[in-house]
Amino acid sequence: MLARFTSPCAAGCGHAVEPGQWMLYASGRSRHVECPRGVPAAAPVRPEPKRIAVEDKGVYVLDGAVVQVVVTKDGRRTYALRWRETGGERVTEAGTFVNGEYEYERGLVAVVAERGRKMTTDEAKRFILRYGVCCRCHRRLRAAKSVLRALEDGLGPVCRTYFDRAA
């Protein structure tokens, strides 16, 4: 980038980076692209954020929040959706109305890769009881038989058949 202001060279060459000169800038420090001291300037390297592998997609828990890790359409990468409660028609045990939806959040998959963990079966059961939806695919469980079977392993009837075939 072109320097707009005079600043000392971070390489310690003793020369200032003058306005109009090409420079590298990182972490509040500027440096000549071609330093008079002869020290080659290396471009700052941005570390690749952690990601969750495609085969590890699923429902995770991150600091108490429910997060679904999904695969992109091309099947090469993953991204994350956070469950957010919204007002709705479902009545909880406390008599309040609750509903929810998954919303995309930029950079969330890297945070889940660092600090998240897979949702347990007991957590999935509590999720189904509270929201009346499968935590994996978000389909509403209306039939009493579907809800009762979902409480066995935390999956709705459609997701259960998917996992039964995969096993």
C-alpha positions as protocol buffer text, in pm:
chain_id: "A"
residue {
  index: 1
  type: MET
  ca { x: 0 y: 0 z: 0 }
}
residue {
  index: 2
  type: LEU
  ca { x: 108 y: 358 z: -43 }
}
residue {
  index: 3
  type: ALA
  ca { x: 207 y: 543 z: 273 }
}
residue {
  index: 4
  type: ARG
  ca { x: -7 y: 844 z: 355 }
}
residue {
  index: 5
  type: PHE
  ca { x: 195 y: 964 z: 652 }
}
residue {
  index: 6
  type: THR
  ca { x: 560 y: 964 z: 762 }
}
residue {
  index: 7
  type: SER
  ca { x: 639 y: 681 z: 1004 }
}
residue {
  index: 8
  type: PRO
  ca { x: 954 y: 498 z: 1123 }
}
residue {
  index: 9
  type: CYS
  ca { x: 1043 y: 172 z: 947 }
}
residue {
  index: 10
  type: ALA
  ca { x: 967 y: -130 z: 1167 }
}
residue {
  index: 11
  type: ALA
  ca { x: 1273 y: -309 z: 1024 }
}
residue {
  index: 12
  type: GLY
  ca { x: 1493 y: -65 z: 1213 }
}
residue {
  index: 13
  type: CYS
  ca { x: 1680 y: 66 z: 908 }
}
residue {
  index: 14
  type: GLY
  ca { x: 1684 y: 420 z: 1047 }
}
residue {
  index: 15
  type: HIS
  ca { x: 1497 y: 563 z: 749 }
}
residue {
  index: 16
  type: ALA
  ca { x: 1139 y: 683 z: 763 }
}
residue {
  index: 17
  type: VAL
  ca { x: 865 y: 555 z: 539 }
}
residue {
  index: 18
  type: GLU
  ca { x: 765 y: 873 z: 355 }
}
residue {
  index: 19
  type: PRO
  ca { x: 423 y: 956 z: 210 }
}
residue {
  index: 20
  type: GLY
  ca { x: 389 y: 815 z: -141 }
}
residue {
  index: 21
  type: GLN
  ca { x: 635 y: 527 z: -81 }
}
residue {
  index: 22
  type: TRP
  ca { x: 524 y: 166 z: -105 }
}
residue {
  index: 23
  type: MET
  ca { x: 508 y: 0 z: 236 }
}
residue {
  index: 24
  type: LEU
  ca { x: 380 y: -303 z: 421 }
}
residue {
  index: 25
  type: TYR
  ca { x: 156 y: -235 z: 718 }
}
residue {
  index: 26
  type: ALA
  ca { x: 65 y: -485 z: 991 }
}
residue {
  index: 27
  type: SER
  ca { x: -31 y: -453 z: 1356 }
}
residue {
  index: 28
  type: GLY
  ca { x: 19 y: -76 z: 1363 }
}
residue {
  index: 29
  type: ARG
  ca { x: 372 y: -91 z: 1223 }
}
residue {
  index: 30
  type: SER
  ca { x: 489 y: 11 z: 877 }
}
residue {
  index: 31
  type: ARG
  ca { x: 792 y: -115 z: 686 }
}
residue {
  index: 32
  type: HIS
  ca { x: 953 y: -41 z: 349 }
}
residue {
  index: 33
  type: VAL
  ca { x: 869 y: -287 z: 74 }
}
residue {
  index: 34
  type: GLU
  ca { x: 1233 y: -261 z: -32 }
}
residue {
  index: 35
  type: CYS
  ca { x: 1409 y: -165 z: 289 }
}
residue {
  index: 36
  type: PRO
  ca { x: 1736 y: 34 z: 247 }
}
residue {
  index: 37
  type: ARG
  ca { x: 1884 y: -184 z: 521 }
}
residue {
  index: 38
  type: GLY
  ca { x: 1868 y: -478 z: 282 }
}
residue {
  index: 39
  type: VAL
  ca { x: 1626 y: -678 z: 493 }
}
residue {
  index: 40
  type: PRO
  ca { x: 1367 y: -827 z: 258 }
}
residue {
  index: 41
  type: ALA
  ca { x: 1016 y: -738 z: 362 }
}
residue {
  index: 42
  type: ALA
  ca { x: 786 y: -1035 z: 390 }
}
residue {
  index: 43
  type: ALA
  ca { x: 415 y: -990 z: 346 }
}
residue {
  index: 44
  type: PRO
  ca { x: 224 y: -1056 z: 667 }
}
residue {
  index: 45
  type: VAL
  ca { x: 83 y: -1407 z: 672 }
}
residue {
  index: 46
  type: ARG
  ca { x: -273 y: -1442 z: 792 }
}
residue {
  index: 47
  type: PRO
  ca { x: -325 y: -1779 z: 961 }
}
residue {
  index: 48
  type: GLU
  ca { x: -597 y: -1994 z: 808 }
}
residue {
  index: 49
  type: PRO
  ca { x: -893 y: -2011 z: 1050 }
}
residue {
  index: 50
  type: LYS
  ca { x: -979 y: -2350 z: 1195 }
}
residue {
  index: 51
  type: ARG
  ca { x: -1263 y: -2527 z: 1019 }
}
residue {
  index: 52
  type: ILE
  ca { x: -1475 y: -2831 z: 1084 }
}
residue {
  index: 53
  type: ALA
  ca { x: -1427 y: -3110 z: 831 }
}
residue {
  index: 54
  type: VAL
  ca { x: -1714 y: -3198 z: 600 }
}
residue {
  index: 55
  type: GLU
  ca { x: -1749 y: -3543 z: 755 }
}
residue {
  index: 56
  type: ASP
  ca { x: -1785 y: -3385 z: 1104 }
}
residue {
  index: 57
  type: LYS
  ca { x: -2096 y: -3181 z: 1017 }
}
residue {
  index: 58
  type: GLY
  ca { x: -2381 y: -3196 z: 1265 }
}
residue {
  index: 59
  type: VAL
  ca { x: -2525 y: -3021 z: 1568 }
}
residue {
  index: 60
  type: TYR
  ca { x: -2282 y: -2869 z: 1819 }
}
residue {
  index: 61
  type: VAL
  ca { x: -2305 y: -2687 z: 2150 }
}
residue {
  index: 62
  type: LEU
  ca { x: -2102 y: -2368 z: 2191 }
}
residue {
  index: 63
  type: ASP
  ca { x: -2115 y: -2193 z: 2529 }
}
residue {
  index: 64
  type: GLY
  ca { x: -2471 y: -2315 z: 2582 }
}
residue {
  index: 65
  type: ALA
  ca { x: -2590 y: -2217 z: 2233 }
}
residue {
  index: 66
  type: VAL
  ca { x: -2701 y: -2471 z: 1973 }
}
residue {
  index: 67
  type: VAL
  ca { x: -2506 y: -2448 z: 1648 }
}
residue {
  index: 68
  type: GLN
  ca { x: -2560 y: -2652 z: 1333 }
}
residue {
  index: 69
  type: VAL
  ca { x: -2257 y: -2711 z: 1109 }
}
residue {
  index: 70
  type: VAL
  ca { x: -2367 y: -2752 z: 747 }
}
residue {
  index: 71
  type: VAL
  ca { x: -2181 y: -2842 z: 426 }
}
residue {
  index: 72
  type: THR
  ca { x: -2177 y: -2596 z: 134 }
}
residue {
  index: 73
  type: LYS
  ca { x: -2355 y: -2690 z: -188 }
}
residue {
  index: 74
  type: ASP
  ca { x: -2029 y: -2783 z: -359 }
}
residue {
  index: 75
  type: GLY
  ca { x: -1951 y: -3024 z: -71 }
}
residue {
  index: 76
  type: ARG
  ca { x: -1603 y: -2882 z: 1 }
}
residue {
  index: 77
  type: ARG
  ca { x: -1642 y: -2661 z: 310 }
}
residue {
  index: 78
  type: THR
  ca { x: -1859 y: -2613 z: 615 }
}
residue {
  index: 79
  type: TYR
  ca { x: -2034 y: -2315 z: 768 }
}
residue {
  index: 80
  type: ALA
  ca { x: -2231 y: -2269 z: 1090 }
}
residue {
  index: 81
  type: LEU
  ca { x: -2582 y: -2160 z: 1182 }
}
residue {
  index: 82
  type: ARG
  ca { x: -2671 y: -2049 z: 1537 }
}
residue {
  index: 83
  type: TRP
  ca { x: -3015 y: -2135 z: 1683 }
}
residue {
  index: 84
  type: ARG
  ca { x: -3199 y: -1821 z: 1793 }
}
residue {
  index: 85
  type: GLU
  ca { x: -3521 y: -1820 z: 1989 }
}
residue {
  index: 86
  type: THR
  ca { x: -3806 y: -1620 z: 1844 }
}
residue {
  index: 87
  type: GLY
  ca { x: -4160 y: -1559 z: 1957 }
}
residue {
  index: 88
  type: GLY
  ca { x: -4389 y: -1833 z: 1842 }
}
residue {
  index: 89
  type: GLU
  ca { x: -4680 y: -2062 z: 1897 }
}
residue {
  index: 90
  type: ARG
  ca { x: -4516 y: -2345 z: 2095 }
}
residue {
  index: 91
  type: VAL
  ca { x: -4594 y: -2345 z: 2470 }
}
residue {
  index: 92
  type: THR
  ca { x: -4316 y: -2447 z: 2710 }
}
residue {
  index: 93
  type: GLU
  ca { x: -4352 y: -2609 z: 3052 }
}
residue {
  index: 94
  type: ALA
  ca { x: -4341 y: -2260 z: 3207 }
}
residue {
  index: 95
  type: GLY
  ca { x: -4637 y: -2147 z: 2997 }
}
residue {
  index: 96
  type: THR
  ca { x: -4436 y: -1916 z: 2771 }
}
residue {
  index: 97
  type: PHE
  ca { x: -4449 y: -1924 z: 2393 }
}
residue {
  index: 98
  type: VAL
  ca { x: -4127 y: -2012 z: 2214 }
}
residue {
  index: 99
  type: ASN
  ca { x: -4005 y: -2092 z: 1867 }
}
residue {
  index: 100
  type: GLY
  ca { x: -3673 y: -2058 z: 1693 }
}
residue {
  index: 101
  type: GLU
  ca { x: -3472 y: -2068 z: 1374 }
}
residue {
  index: 102
  type: TYR
  ca { x: -3117 y: -2120 z: 1257 }
}
residue {
  index: 103
  type: GLU
  ca { x: -2934 y: -1805 z: 1140 }
}
residue {
  index: 104
  type: TYR
  ca { x: -2602 y: -1779 z: 958 }
}
residue {
  index: 105
  type: GLU
  ca { x: -2323 y: -1606 z: 1148 }
}
residue {
  index: 106
  type: ARG
  ca { x: -1999 y: -1517 z: 971 }
}
residue {
  index: 107
  type: GLY
  ca { x: -1688 y: -1679 z: 1124 }
}
residue {
  index: 108
  type: LEU
  ca { x: -1888 y: -1896 z: 1363 }
}
residue {
  index: 109
  type: VAL
  ca { x: -1754 y: -2224 z: 1222 }
}
residue {
  index: 110
  type: ALA
  ca { x: -1401 y: -2129 z: 1334 }
}
residue {
  index: 111
  type: VAL
  ca { x: -1523 y: -2058 z: 1688 }
}
residue {
  index: 112
  type: VAL
  ca { x: -1711 y: -2389 z: 1697 }
}
residue {
  index: 113
  type: ALA
  ca { x: -1396 y: -2569 z: 1575 }
}
residue {
  index: 114
  type: GLU
  ca { x: -1200 y: -2421 z: 1867 }
}
residue {
  index: 115
  type: ARG
  ca { x: -1446 y: -2432 z: 2157 }
}
residue {
  index: 116
  type: GLY
  ca { x: -1754 y: -2628 z: 2049 }
}
residue {
  index: 117
  type: ARG
  ca { x: -1850 y: -2989 z: 2108 }
}
residue {
  index: 118
  type: LYS
  ca { x: -2099 y: -3229 z: 1953 }
}
residue {
  index: 119
  type: MET
  ca { x: -2448 y: -3222 z: 2103 }
}
residue {
  index: 120
  type: THR
  ca { x: -2528 y: -3521 z: 2326 }
}
residue {
  index: 121
  type: THR
  ca { x: -2842 y: -3732 z: 2295 }
}
residue {
  index: 122
  type: ASP
  ca { x: -2981 y: -3592 z: 2623 }
}
residue {
  index: 123
  type: GLU
  ca { x: -2933 y: -3236 z: 2496 }
}
residue {
  index: 124
  type: ALA
  ca { x: -3106 y: -3328 z: 2169 }
}
residue {
  index: 125
  type: LYS
  ca { x: -3401 y: -3471 z: 2364 }
}
residue {
  index: 126
  type: ARG
  ca { x: -3434 y: -3148 z: 2567 }
}
residue {
  index: 127
  type: PHE
  ca { x: -3417 y: -2948 z: 2244 }
}
residue {
  index: 128
  type: ILE
  ca { x: -3701 y: -3153 z: 2090 }
}
residue {
  index: 129
  type: LEU
  ca { x: -3915 y: -3115 z: 2403 }
}
residue {
  index: 130
  type: ARG
  ca { x: -3867 y: -2737 z: 2411 }
}
residue {
  index: 131
  type: TYR
  ca { x: -3905 y: -2654 z: 2041 }
}
residue {
  index: 132
  type: GLY
  ca { x: -4089 y: -2952 z: 1889 }
}
residue {
  index: 133
  type: VAL
  ca { x: -3844 y: -2976 z: 1598 }
}
residue {
  index: 134
  type: CYS
  ca { x: -3562 y: -3212 z: 1505 }
}
residue {
  index: 135
  type: CYS
  ca { x: -3235 y: -3043 z: 1599 }
}
residue {
  index: 136
  type: ARG
  ca { x: -3060 y: -3182 z: 1290 }
}
residue {
  index: 137
  type: CYS
  ca { x: -3297 y: -3091 z: 1006 }
}
residue {
  index: 138
  type: HIS
  ca { x: -3535 y: -2849 z: 1183 }
}
residue {
  index: 139
  type: ARG
  ca { x: -3848 y: -3030 z: 1068 }
}
residue {
  index: 140
  type: ARG
  ca { x: -4147 y: -2981 z: 1296 }
}
residue {
  index: 141
  type: LEU
  ca { x: -4252 y: -3294 z: 1485 }
}
residue {
  index: 142
  type: ARG
  ca { x: -4631 y: -3282 z: 1497 }
}
residue {
  index: 143
  type: ALA
  ca { x: -4739 y: -3641 z: 1542 }
}
residue {
  index: 144
  type: ALA
  ca { x: -4730 y: -3764 z: 1900 }
}
residue {
  index: 145
  type: LYS
  ca { x: -4571 y: -4090 z: 1784 }
}
residue {
  index: 146
  type: SER
  ca { x: -4288 y: -3895 z: 1613 }
}
residue {
  index: 147
  type: VAL
  ca { x: -4222 y: -3691 z: 1926 }
}
residue {
  index: 148
  type: LEU
  ca { x: -4216 y: -3999 z: 2150 }
}
residue {
  index: 149
  type: ARG
  ca { x: -3975 y: -4182 z: 1914 }
}
residue {
  index: 150
  type: ALA
  ca { x: -3761 y: -3868 z: 1890 }
}
residue {
  index: 151
  type: LEU
  ca { x: -3721 y: -3870 z: 2265 }
}
residue {
  index: 152
  type: GLU
  ca { x: -3549 y: -4209 z: 2240 }
}
residue {
  index: 153
  type: ASP
  ca { x: -3244 y: -4083 z: 2051 }
}
residue {
  index: 154
  type: GLY
  ca { x: -3295 y: -3712 z: 1985 }
}
residue {
  index: 155
  type: LEU
  ca { x: -3378 y: -3745 z: 1614 }
}
residue {
  index: 156
  type: GLY
  ca { x: -3694 y: -3704 z: 1415 }
}
residue {
  index: 157
  type: PRO
  ca { x: -3835 y: -3993 z: 1210 }
}
residue {
  index: 158
  type: VAL
  ca { x: -3679 y: -3880 z: 880 }
}
residue {
  index: 159
  type: CYS
  ca { x: -3331 y: -3824 z: 1029 }
}
residue {
  index: 160
  type: ARG
  ca { x: -3351 y: -4155 z: 1213 }
}
residue {
  index: 161
  type: THR
  ca { x: -3400 y: -4346 z: 885 }
}
residue {
  index: 162
  type: TYR
  ca { x: -3103 y: -4158 z: 739 }
}
residue {
  index: 163
  type: PHE
  ca { x: -2882 y: -4268 z: 1029 }
}
residue {
  index: 164
  type: ASP
  ca { x: -3021 y: -4624 z: 1031 }
}
residue {
  index: 165
  type: ARG
  ca { x: -2917 y: -4665 z: 666 }
}
residue {
  index: 166
  type: ALA
  ca { x: -2572 y: -4517 z: 731 }
}
residue {
  index: 167
  type: ALA
  ca { x: -2501 y: -4753 z: 1020 }
}
